[in-house]
């Protein structure tokens, strides 16, 4: 039996935050198996996957032996994507620094709390003309995010997106903005024959911020629902960005499955 191309770990459950990414996987006909944040990998098959997604999934849930299996698949050509959150990178309980899997990501992970929560404007900048960014209005309508994990890109990696934070205040009846800093938001690289990607922000609330509604207008919306999940409605540009990110990282640009089916590990 052919494995579903995507193995997705984390984001709590399909009934909560995982509904966003799972909904888009279904919408774009990318078949996936799913492991909730409170479950271990157990007997879930590793081989035969195109893409592994780790998002808000603590490193303590995945044994070193299972991490090595994933690393081996990436060396053979699978993709690995880590998405930001409180249980990603280091966060509060992600603690992926120093792990076998964390070592092949295209970024240096801090060994301390790396969470940056943004209560003032944090705008996304496209800084590399990468295929992931194609046909999206980064300059005309830069989206906002609500938070991210702070990491640094490795020397042989490519920073595709940055987040620029601003302080904002009202003075003389006008809003005034001052740039505070810029940090890597999306970094891509490779390991063996496989592609790797690190997205510092989340794709689900609350860190996703305004990015989840990023669109070219009120009618540019996507509705979707994964099996055993709940219906989502998101911006068209957000949906296209997620599709680009997944298909590039997993070498899935050309041939996509015709139907998505999710199976939850209980």
C-alpha positions in Angstrom: 0.0 0.0 0.0 1.4 3.4 -1.0 2.0 5.8 2.0 0.2 9.1 2.1 2.8 11.6 1.1 2.7 13.8 4.2 3.2 12.9 7.9 2.1 15.8 10.1 3.0 16.1 13.8 1.5 18.5 16.3 -0.6 21.6 16.5 -2.5 20.0 19.4 -5.3 18.1 17.5 -7.4 18.1 14.4 -10.3 19.5 16.5 -8.2 22.6 17.4 -5.2 24.4 15.9 -4.3 21.6 13.4 -7.5 22.2 11.6 -5.9 25.1 9.7 -3.0 23.2 8.1 -5.0 20.0 7.8 -7.8 21.8 6.1 -5.4 23.2 3.5 -3.7 19.8 3.0 -7.2 18.4 2.2 -8.1 21.4 0.0 -5.0 20.9 -2.1 -5.4 17.1 -2.3 -2.2 16.4 -0.3 -2.9 13.1 1.5 -1.6 13.0 5.1 -1.4 11.0 8.3 -1.6 13.0 11.5 -0.1 12.6 15.0 -1.5 14.9 17.8 0.9 16.8 20.1 0.2 14.5 23.0 0.9 11.3 21.2 4.2 9.6 20.3 5.1 8.4 16.8 4.6 4.8 17.9 4.3 2.5 14.9 3.5 5.2 12.3 5.3 4.3 9.1 8.2 6.7 8.2 9.4 5.5 4.8 7.7 6.4 1.6 6.8 10.0 2.6 7.4 13.1 0.6 7.2 15.6 3.5 7.4 15.6 7.3 5.8 18.5 9.1 6.6 19.3 12.7 4.6 22.1 14.3 4.1 22.6 18.0 5.3 19.1 18.7 7.7 18.6 21.7 10.9 16.8 21.0 10.3 14.6 24.0 7.5 12.9 22.1 9.8 11.6 19.4 12.5 9.1 20.3 16.0 9.5 18.9 15.6 6.3 16.9 12.4 7.7 15.2 14.2 11.0 14.5 17.0 9.1 12.8 14.5 7.3 10.6 13.1 10.7 9.5 16.6 12.1 8.9 17.4 9.1 6.8 14.3 9.7 4.6 15.3 13.3 4.2 18.8 12.2 3.1 17.0 10.1 0.5 14.9 12.9 -0.8 12.0 13.6 1.5 11.3 17.2 2.8 11.3 18.4 6.4 9.4 21.5 7.5 9.3 22.9 11.1 6.6 25.5 11.8 6.9 27.9 14.7 5.1 27.8 18.0 5.5 27.4 21.7 6.4 23.7 21.3 8.6 24.3 18.2 12.3 25.1 17.9 13.0 25.8 21.6 9.8 27.5 22.7 8.6 26.4 26.1 8.8 22.7 25.6 9.8 22.1 22.0 13.5 21.9 22.9 14.7 20.8 19.5 18.2 22.2 19.8 20.7 19.4 20.1 18.4 16.8 18.7 19.1 14.6 15.7 16.2 16.1 13.8 16.8 19.7 14.8 20.4 19.4 13.6 19.4 19.1 9.9 17.1 22.1 9.9 18.6 25.2 8.0 18.7 27.3 11.2 20.5 27.5 14.5 18.0 26.9 17.3 18.5 28.7 20.6 18.9 26.8 23.8 16.6 29.1 25.7 13.1 30.6 25.4 13.1 31.9 21.8 9.5 33.2 21.7 8.9 36.7 20.5 5.3 37.9 21.1 4.4 40.9 19.0 1.8 43.3 20.5 2.7 46.0 17.9 3.0 45.7 14.1 5.2 42.9 12.7 5.3 42.9 8.9 6.5 40.1 6.6 9.2 41.1 4.1 10.1 38.9 1.1 13.9 39.1 0.7 14.6 36.4 -1.9 12.8 35.7 -5.2 12.2 32.1 -4.2 9.5 29.8 -5.9 7.7 29.7 -2.5 7.0 33.4 -2.9 5.9 33.5 -6.5 2.7 35.3 -7.5 2.0 36.8 -4.1 1.7 40.5 -3.2 4.5 40.8 -0.7 5.3 44.4 -1.7 1.7 45.7 -2.2 0.1 44.0 0.7 2.7 42.7 3.2 1.0 40.6 5.8 1.3 40.8 9.6 2.1 38.1 12.2 1.5 37.9 15.9 4.7 36.2 17.1 7.6 34.0 16.1 10.6 31.9 17.3 13.9 33.8 17.0 16.6 31.8 15.3 19.5 32.4 12.9 20.1 31.0 9.5 23.0 28.6 8.8 25.7 29.8 6.5 24.7 27.5 3.6 20.9 28.3 3.9 18.7 30.9 2.2 16.6 33.4 4.1 13.4 33.8 2.0 11.3 35.9 4.4 12.0 38.2 7.3 9.8 39.8 9.9 10.3 43.5 10.6 8.9 44.7 14.0 7.8 48.3 14.5 7.0 50.5 17.5 3.9 52.5 16.9 2.6 55.6 18.7 0.2 58.4 18.2 1.6 61.9 18.1 0.0 65.1 16.9 -3.1 63.2 15.7 -1.0 60.9 13.5 0.3 57.4 13.9 4.1 57.2 13.7 6.0 54.0 13.1 9.7 53.2 13.9 11.5 50.1 12.8 12.8 48.0 15.7 14.5 45.0 14.2 14.4 42.4 11.4 14.6 38.6 12.0 14.6 35.6 9.7 11.0 34.3 9.3 11.4 31.6 6.6 14.8 29.9 5.9 15.3 27.0 3.5 18.1 24.6 2.9 18.8 21.0 2.0 20.1 17.8 3.7 21.3 15.0 1.4 18.8 14.9 -1.4 16.0 16.4 0.6 14.8 19.9 1.2 14.4 21.5 4.6 12.5 24.6 5.7 12.1 26.5 9.0 9.1 28.9 9.4 9.5 30.9 12.5 5.8 31.9 13.0 2.8 29.6 13.3 0.2 28.9 10.6 -2.6 28.9 13.2 -3.7 31.5 15.8 -2.6 33.2 17.7 0.9 33.7 16.3 -0.3 33.6 12.7 -1.8 37.0 13.2 -3.2 38.7 10.1 -1.3 36.3 7.8 -4.2 33.9 8.1 -6.5 36.4 6.4 -4.0 37.6 3.8 -5.8 38.1 0.5 -6.2 40.5 -2.4 -9.8 41.4 -1.3 -12.8 40.3 0.7 -13.8 37.8 -2.0 -10.4 36.1 -2.1 -11.2 33.5 0.5 -10.7 29.7 0.8 -12.9 27.4 2.8 -11.8 23.9 3.6 -12.3 21.1 6.1 -10.1 18.1 6.8 -11.6 14.7 7.8 -12.3 14.5 11.5 -11.7 18.2 11.8 -13.7 21.5 11.5 -14.3 24.0 8.7 -11.8 26.8 8.2 -12.0 30.0 6.2 -8.8 31.7 5.3 -7.3 34.3 2.9 -6.5 33.2 -0.6 -2.9 34.5 -0.4 -2.3 32.7 2.8 -3.6 29.5 1.3 -1.4 29.9 -1.8 1.7 30.6 0.4 1.1 27.5 2.4 0.6 25.4 -0.8 3.9 26.8 -2.2 5.7 26.1 1.0 4.5 22.5 1.3 4.9 21.5 -2.3 8.4 23.0 -2.7 9.7 21.5 0.5 8.2 18.0 -0.3 9.2 18.0 -4.0 5.5 17.8 -4.7 5.2 20.6 -7.4 4.3 18.3 -10.3 2.4 15.2 -9.2 -0.2 15.6 -6.5 -2.6 12.9 -5.1 -6.2 13.2 -6.2 -7.7 12.9 -2.8 -6.6 13.7 0.8 -7.4 11.3 3.6 -6.3 12.0 7.2 -5.8 9.3 9.8 -5.2 10.3 13.4 -3.0 8.3 15.6 -5.0 7.5 18.8 
